[in-house]
Amino acid sequence: MINKEAYHQLCELCDEYDAQLVAVSKTKPIEAIMELYEMGHRDFGENRVQELQDKHPALPDDIRWHAIGHLQKNKVKYIAPYVHMIHAVDSQSLLAKINAEAEKNGRKINVLLQVKIAQEDSKYGLSEEEATLVLDKVNDDQYPHIEVCGLMGMATFSSDMDLVRGEFRSLRDMRERLSQMHGMELRELSMGMSGDYQIALEECSSMIRVGSLLFGNR
Ligand SMILES: *Cc1c(COP(=O)(O)O)cnc(C)c1O
């Protein structure tokens, strides 16, 4: 079920670029995830809470679950006990909610701020100004139960690779500005999917989120 050749190529590329591969298993069955798990893979991404809730108890405990899609505040409580990283924090109020649920669970949750980089109209993501305001509060120690590890972005869905590259570059530049301004490392840049991971890696992605190339079309 898994495209093993693609998996090995992606692993080699990630090694070369010092990046991490998040295998996006949304809509795919437990067996497909287990197949990759048995090849040694541990980082999996899902975009729906209900699916995470179904899959998490049915799979080994040492899987690191990445919540990669838009997340509703009222659903944070379900994944807060076990989620490894939340990639798509797109509002101050969502961050506050994650902080509160992390506190209830006596843990710290890793998050990425999703910023808008695509030219196309995308519903979700912070502007640079909004990200600045969020990071001000983080620096003010208002969210002691979250760890802001970096930024996440989605490029325009387009075959114009110059456009896509420019958008990835804008995320990388924004990371430079924000980390300087706030004295934060913001180590992770989560960008790149099946159609554009190569460009993302060339533009300093540290986490590529790849689904269909590994698991087949949805
Ligand atoms: C589905 C999804 C991916 C993976 O997309 P593919 O094109 O299948 O690799 C990456 N990121 C997010 C946020 C997604 O929802």
The ligand as an SDF file (V2000), in Angstrom:
LIG
                    3D

 15 15  0  0  0  0  0  0  0  0999 V2000
   -3.4160   16.8920    3.2390 C   0  0  0  0  0  0  0  0  0  0  0  0
   -2.4000   17.8370    3.7360 C   0  0  0  0  0  0  0  0  0  0  0  0
   -1.0410   17.6840    3.4110 C   0  0  0  0  0  0  0  0  0  0  0  0
   -0.5150   16.6090    2.4940 C   0  0  0  0  0  0  0  0  0  0  0  0
   -0.9370   16.7850    1.1970 O   0  0  0  0  0  0  0  0  0  0  0  0
   -0.4080   15.8530   -0.0100 P   0  0  0  0  0  0  0  0  0  0  0  0
   -0.5460   16.7150   -1.1940 O   0  0  0  0  0  0  0  0  0  0  0  0
   -1.2770   14.6550   -0.0300 O   0  0  0  0  0  0  0  0  0  0  0  0
    1.0060   15.5080    0.2700 O   0  0  0  0  0  0  0  0  0  0  0  0
   -0.1460   18.5990    3.9630 C   0  0  0  0  0  0  0  0  0  0  0  0
   -0.5540   19.5840    4.7800 N   0  0  0  0  0  0  0  0  0  0  0  0
   -1.8400   19.7570    5.1290 C   0  0  0  0  0  0  0  0  0  0  0  0
   -2.2090   20.8690    6.0270 C   0  0  0  0  0  0  0  0  0  0  0  0
   -2.8040   18.8880    4.6180 C   0  0  0  0  0  0  0  0  0  0  0  0
   -4.0910   19.0800    4.9580 O   0  0  0  0  0  0  0  0  0  0  0  0
  1  2  1  0
  2  3  1  0
  2 14  2  0
  3  4  1  0
  3 10  2  0
  4  5  1  0
  5  6  1  0
  6  7  2  0
  6  8  1  0
  6  9  1  0
 10 11  1  0
 11 12  2  0
 12 13  1  0
 12 14  1  0
 14 15  1  0
M  END
$$$$
